[in-house]
């Protein structure tokens, strides 16, 4: 009974936290490059970054995104191992797996806090740092919508989608960022 509850809870957490992240897995380098180009264009336009801000911000953001992705992959692999071996794990092993997964979540939060409260503040005005979380979120939503439409084949969104506007970077919506925003505003 306990293992079934843990398994179901883990599955729900996995879906919630990684729905946006799994999109980037198993992509070709060309697709990844296109994603990064579109993300950079979108973020630069939506945040209204100056040339000086672009030069200072993007190396920091790429470092942040890469570190965040590594932590997310580690967390996903931890849950993946636990799910694959759920019937063979002892309660102690399950508890250790959960502790590891939550430690990785804490590391993600610490990373976000460091970058948002410290590093990004050294290269962007506070208002742009605050706006960054929303830009990331909007970017992710656009990518999910775009993938749903692509999967339909007829260009219509499955499930009705949301009523927000959509479009490429010039319209204010582009593919998803690799990092979740630290807060929802």
C-alpha positions in Angstrom: 0.0 0.0 0.0 2.7 2.5 1.0 4.7 1.7 -2.1 1.7 2.3 -4.3 1.0 5.7 -2.7 4.7 6.7 -3.1 4.7 5.5 -6.7 1.5 7.5 -7.5 2.8 10.6 -5.7 6.1 10.4 -7.5 4.4 10.0 -10.9 2.2 13.1 -10.3 5.3 15.1 -9.2 7.2 13.9 -12.2 4.5 15.0 -14.6 4.0 18.4 -13.0 7.7 19.3 -12.6 9.0 17.9 -15.8 6.3 18.5 -18.4 8.2 21.4 -19.8 11.6 19.9 -19.5 11.1 16.6 -21.3 10.5 18.6 -24.5 14.1 19.3 -25.0 15.2 15.7 -24.6 16.1 13.6 -27.6 16.3 16.6 -29.8 18.8 17.0 -32.6 21.6 19.6 -32.3 19.9 21.6 -35.0 16.6 21.7 -33.1 18.4 22.7 -29.9 20.2 25.5 -31.7 16.9 26.7 -33.2 15.3 26.6 -29.8 18.2 28.6 -28.2 18.1 31.1 -31.0 14.3 31.6 -30.7 14.6 31.8 -26.9 17.3 34.4 -27.1 15.3 36.5 -29.6 12.2 36.2 -27.5 13.8 37.0 -24.2 15.8 39.9 -25.6 12.6 41.5 -27.2 10.3 40.9 -24.2 12.8 42.1 -21.6 13.8 45.0 -23.9 17.5 44.2 -23.4 20.0 46.8 -24.5 23.1 45.7 -26.4 25.1 45.9 -23.2 22.5 43.9 -21.2 22.5 41.2 -23.9 26.3 40.8 -23.7 26.2 40.6 -19.9 22.9 38.6 -19.4 23.2 35.8 -21.9 26.4 34.1 -20.6 24.8 34.2 -17.1 21.5 32.9 -18.3 23.1 30.1 -20.2 25.1 29.1 -17.2 21.9 29.2 -15.1 19.9 27.2 -17.6 22.6 24.5 -18.0 23.0 24.1 -14.2 19.2 23.9 -13.8 18.8 21.3 -16.6 21.5 19.2 -14.9 19.6 19.2 -11.6 16.3 18.5 -13.3 17.9 15.6 -15.2 19.3 14.2 -12.0 15.9 14.5 -10.3 14.2 12.8 -13.3 16.7 10.0 -13.3 16.2 9.5 -9.5 12.5 9.2 -9.9 12.9 7.1 -13.1 15.1 4.6 -11.2 12.6 4.4 -8.3 9.6 3.9 -10.6 11.4 1.2 -12.7 12.4 -0.6 -9.5 9.5 0.2 -7.2 8.5 -3.3 -6.6 12.1 -4.3 -5.5 13.0 -1.3 -3.3 12.8 -1.5 0.4 11.1 1.2 2.5 14.5 2.5 3.4 15.6 2.7 -0.3 12.3 4.5 -1.1 12.9 7.0 1.7 16.5 7.6 0.5 15.2 8.1 -3.1 12.7 10.6 -1.9 15.3 12.4 0.2 17.6 12.6 -2.8 14.8 13.9 -5.0 13.9 16.6 -2.5 17.6 17.5 -2.0 17.8 18.1 -5.8 14.7 20.3 -5.6 16.3 22.3 -2.8 19.4 22.7 -5.0 17.3 24.0 -7.8 15.6 26.5 -5.5 19.0 27.6 -4.2 20.3 28.0 -7.7 17.3 30.1 -8.7 17.6 32.2 -5.6 21.3 32.8 -6.3 20.8 33.8 -9.9 17.6 35.8 -9.4 18.6 37.6 -6.2 22.3 38.1 -6.9 23.8 37.4 -10.3 21.0 38.6 -12.6 20.7 41.7 -10.5 24.3 42.6 -11.4 23.6 42.8 -15.1 19.9 43.8 -15.3 17.7 46.3 -13.5 15.5 44.8 -10.8 12.3 45.3 -12.9 13.7 43.2 -15.8 14.8 40.5 -13.4 11.3 40.4 -11.9 9.9 40.2 -15.5 12.2 37.4 -16.4 10.2 34.8 -14.5 7.1 35.7 -16.4 8.9 35.8 -19.7 10.2 32.2 -19.0 6.8 31.0 -18.2 5.2 32.6 -21.2 7.9 31.1 -23.4 7.3 27.6 -22.1 3.6 27.9 -22.6 4.1 28.9 -26.2 6.3 26.0 -26.8 3.8 23.5 -25.4 1.1 25.1 -27.5 3.3 24.9 -30.6 4.1 21.2 -30.0 0.4 20.4 -29.5 -0.5 22.1 -32.7 2.4 20.3 -34.6 1.1 17.0 -33.2 -2.4 17.6 -34.4 -1.3 17.7 -38.1 -4.2 20.0 -39.0 -2.8 23.1 -37.1 -5.6 23.2 -34.5 -4.8 23.1 -30.8 -6.0 20.0 -28.9 -7.9 20.5 -25.8 -8.8 24.1 -26.7 -5.5 25.6 -25.4 -5.6 28.8 -23.5 -7.0 32.0 -24.8 -3.7 33.9 -24.7 -2.2 35.1 -27.8 0.4 33.0 -29.6 3.0 33.5 -32.1 6.8 33.7 -32.6 9.2 35.9 -30.8 8.1 39.1 -32.5 4.6 38.6 -31.2 5.7 38.1 -27.6 5.5 34.3 -27.4 8.2 31.8 -28.2 9.4 28.3 -27.1 10.0 27.3 -23.5 12.9 28.3 -21.4 14.7 25.5 -19.7 14.3 27.0 -16.3 11.1 27.4 -14.3 10.4 30.9 -13.1 11.0 31.3 -9.3 7.6 32.8 -8.8 4.3 33.4 -10.7 3.2 37.0 -11.0 
